[in-house]
Amino acid sequence: MRAIVLLPDHLHAIWCLPPGDANYSGRWQWIKTQFIQRWLAAGGSDCDVTEGRKNDGRRGVWQPKFWEHTIEEEDDFERHFDYIHFNPVKHGYVQCPADWEWSSFHRWVRAGVYPTKWACGNRGEVPTFAQIENTVGE
């Protein structure tokens, strides 16, 4: 897992799968199932779902679908990497990515990839690291 952010109503992640393995669906199914079991066991609740979804064994915690995108070049990786870490700011949950606990952003700050104050207070378009790095410390 290269990057992840968990928000109240969705999550984003970048995975690096083994060569020849593109089983996104199986992995998302496992992640959602494990999360739901633990969420409900810890006292979390689910929303109502239709009878058809109940019959399919679905719970009202996650949306039934997912979106996947294969990253094939460095620029694409960097855009998605920044987008994931900026997402809590984009949705108005925090002023700075560092203020959101449920993110791999903190790991990448410790590794020296991002400065702690990266993208603070910017709710417009997702900034690139290059756009922000020169403003750190101002």
C-alpha positions as CSV (number, residue, x, y, z in Angstrom):
1,M,0.0,0.0,0.0
2,R,1.7,3.2,-1.2
3,A,-1.0,5.6,0.0
4,I,-4.4,5.5,1.8
5,V,-6.9,7.9,3.3
6,L,-10.0,6.8,5.2
7,L,-12.9,9.4,5.2
8,P,-16.3,9.1,6.8
9,D,-18.0,8.1,3.6
10,H,-15.3,6.8,1.3
11,L,-11.6,5.9,1.0
12,H,-8.8,6.2,-1.5
13,A,-5.7,4.0,-1.9
14,I,-2.8,3.3,-4.1
15,W,-1.7,-0.4,-4.2
16,C,1.3,-2.0,-5.8
17,L,0.2,-5.5,-6.7
18,P,2.5,-8.4,-7.5
19,P,3.3,-8.9,-11.2
20,G,0.5,-10.7,-13.1
21,D,-2.0,-10.1,-10.3
22,A,-4.8,-7.6,-10.9
23,N,-7.4,-8.9,-8.5
24,Y,-8.7,-5.6,-7.3
25,S,-12.2,-6.9,-6.8
26,G,-11.1,-9.7,-4.5
27,R,-9.0,-7.4,-2.4
28,W,-11.8,-4.7,-2.1
29,Q,-14.3,-7.4,-1.1
30,W,-11.9,-8.7,1.6
31,I,-11.2,-5.1,2.9
32,K,-14.8,-4.2,3.0
33,T,-15.9,-7.4,4.7
34,Q,-13.2,-7.2,7.4
35,F,-13.9,-3.5,8.0
36,I,-17.7,-4.1,8.3
37,Q,-17.3,-7.0,10.7
38,R,-14.9,-5.0,12.9
39,W,-16.9,-1.8,12.6
40,L,-20.2,-3.5,13.7
41,A,-18.4,-5.5,16.5
42,A,-17.0,-2.2,17.9
43,G,-20.5,-0.7,18.0
44,G,-20.6,1.0,14.7
45,S,-23.9,1.1,12.8
46,D,-25.0,0.6,9.2
47,C,-27.6,2.4,7.1
48,D,-30.7,0.8,5.8
49,V,-30.4,-1.1,2.5
50,T,-33.0,-2.4,0.1
51,E,-34.3,-5.9,0.4
52,G,-32.4,-6.9,-2.8
53,R,-29.1,-5.7,-1.3
54,K,-29.9,-7.5,2.0
55,N,-30.6,-10.7,0.0
56,D,-27.2,-10.3,-1.6
57,G,-25.6,-10.1,1.9
58,R,-24.8,-6.3,1.6
59,R,-24.7,-4.0,4.6
60,G,-25.2,-0.2,4.6
61,V,-21.6,0.7,5.4
62,W,-19.8,0.8,2.0
63,Q,-21.0,1.7,-1.5
64,P,-21.3,-1.5,-3.5
65,K,-18.9,-0.5,-6.3
66,F,-15.3,0.8,-6.6
67,W,-13.3,2.7,-9.1
68,E,-9.9,1.5,-10.2
69,H,-7.2,3.1,-12.3
70,T,-3.9,1.6,-13.3
71,I,-1.0,4.0,-12.9
72,E,1.5,3.6,-15.6
73,E,3.8,6.6,-15.3
74,E,5.5,8.7,-12.5
75,D,3.5,11.9,-13.1
76,D,0.2,10.0,-12.8
77,F,1.4,8.4,-9.6
78,E,2.4,11.7,-8.1
79,R,-1.0,13.3,-9.0
80,H,-2.9,10.4,-7.4
81,F,-0.5,10.3,-4.4
82,D,-1.1,14.0,-3.7
83,Y,-4.9,13.8,-4.4
84,I,-5.2,11.0,-1.8
85,H,-3.3,12.9,0.9
86,F,-5.1,16.2,0.1
87,N,-8.6,14.6,0.2
88,P,-9.5,15.4,3.8
89,V,-8.8,19.1,3.1
90,K,-10.7,19.0,-0.2
91,H,-13.8,17.8,1.7
92,G,-13.5,20.3,4.5
93,Y,-12.7,17.9,7.3
94,V,-9.4,19.6,8.2
95,Q,-7.2,22.6,7.2
96,C,-4.1,20.5,6.7
97,P,-3.5,16.9,5.6
98,A,-1.4,16.5,8.7
99,D,-4.5,17.1,10.9
100,W,-6.3,14.0,9.5
101,E,-5.4,10.9,11.6
102,W,-6.6,8.3,9.1
103,S,-4.1,8.8,6.3
104,S,-0.7,7.5,5.1
105,F,0.3,11.2,4.9
106,H,2.0,10.9,8.4
107,R,4.2,8.0,7.2
108,W,5.4,10.0,4.2
109,V,6.1,13.1,6.4
110,R,8.3,10.8,8.6
111,A,10.0,9.5,5.5
112,G,10.7,13.1,4.4
113,V,8.5,13.0,1.3
114,Y,6.1,15.8,2.5
115,P,6.7,18.7,4.9
116,T,4.3,18.7,7.8
117,K,2.5,21.8,6.6
118,W,2.0,20.7,3.0
119,A,-1.2,22.0,1.4
120,C,-2.6,23.6,4.5
121,G,-5.7,25.7,4.0
122,N,-5.9,25.2,0.3
123,R,-9.4,23.9,-0.7
124,G,-9.1,24.6,-4.4
125,E,-7.6,22.3,-7.0
126,V,-5.3,19.6,-5.6
127,P,-1.9,21.3,-5.3
128,T,1.2,19.4,-6.4
129,F,4.1,19.0,-4.1
130,A,6.2,21.3,-6.3
131,Q,3.6,24.1,-6.0
132,I,3.6,23.9,-2.3
133,E,7.2,23.1,-1.2
134,N,8.4,26.6,-1.8
135,T,5.7,28.1,0.5
136,V,6.6,26.0,3.5
137,G,7.7,28.1,6.4
138,E,6.2,31.3,5.1
